[in-house]
């Protein structure tokens, strides 16, 4: 749960920066938000979640 909240917060901050920096206009930003919202309610959402969790675990296991 903490990972999901962190990712949502990070993506929200990036979206705000892009909108304020005029790199992303309001219309495309709204489409991106709605796409993410509706994608989360499809059958592919568990697969995306599983992929992102495995990616986060892989990054977490990297040692220097």
C-alpha positions as CSV (number, residue, x, y, z in Angstrom):
1,X,0.0,0.0,0.0
2,X,2.8,2.4,0.8
3,X,4.3,1.8,-2.6
4,X,1.1,2.6,-4.4
5,X,0.6,5.8,-2.4
6,X,4.2,6.8,-3.2
7,X,3.8,6.2,-6.9
8,X,0.5,8.1,-7.0
9,X,2.1,11.0,-5.2
10,X,5.2,11.0,-7.4
11,X,3.2,10.9,-10.6
12,X,0.9,13.6,-9.3
13,X,3.8,15.9,-8.6
14,X,5.3,15.2,-12.1
15,X,1.9,15.9,-13.7
16,X,1.6,19.2,-11.8
17,X,5.2,20.2,-12.8
18,X,4.5,19.4,-16.4
19,X,1.3,21.4,-16.4
20,X,2.8,24.4,-14.7
21,X,5.9,24.3,-17.0
22,X,3.6,24.4,-20.0
23,X,5.0,21.1,-21.2
24,X,1.6,19.5,-20.9
25,X,-1.6,21.4,-21.5
26,X,-4.8,20.9,-19.4
27,X,-6.7,18.8,-22.0
28,X,-4.0,16.1,-22.5
29,X,-3.4,16.0,-18.8
30,X,-7.1,15.4,-18.2
31,X,-7.1,12.6,-20.8
32,X,-4.0,11.0,-19.1
33,X,-5.7,11.1,-15.7
34,X,-9.0,9.6,-17.1
35,X,-7.0,7.0,-19.0
36,X,-5.3,5.9,-15.8
37,X,-8.5,5.9,-13.8
38,X,-10.4,3.8,-16.3
39,X,-7.3,1.5,-16.9
40,X,-7.3,0.8,-13.2
41,X,-10.8,-0.7,-13.4
42,X,-10.0,-3.1,-16.3
43,X,-8.8,-6.6,-16.2
44,X,-5.2,-5.6,-17.0
45,X,-4.8,-3.6,-13.8
46,X,-3.6,-6.6,-11.7
47,X,-0.9,-7.4,-14.3
48,X,0.3,-3.9,-14.3
49,X,0.3,-3.8,-10.5
50,X,2.3,-7.1,-10.4
51,X,4.8,-5.8,-12.9
52,X,5.3,-2.6,-11.0
53,X,5.7,-4.5,-7.7
54,X,8.3,-6.8,-9.2
55,X,10.1,-3.8,-10.7
56,X,10.2,-2.1,-7.3
57,X,11.5,-5.3,-5.7
58,X,14.2,-5.6,-8.3
59,X,15.3,-2.0,-7.7
60,X,15.2,-2.5,-4.0
61,X,17.5,-5.6,-4.3
62,X,20.2,-3.7,-6.1
63,X,23.3,-3.3,-4.0
64,X,26.3,-1.1,-4.7
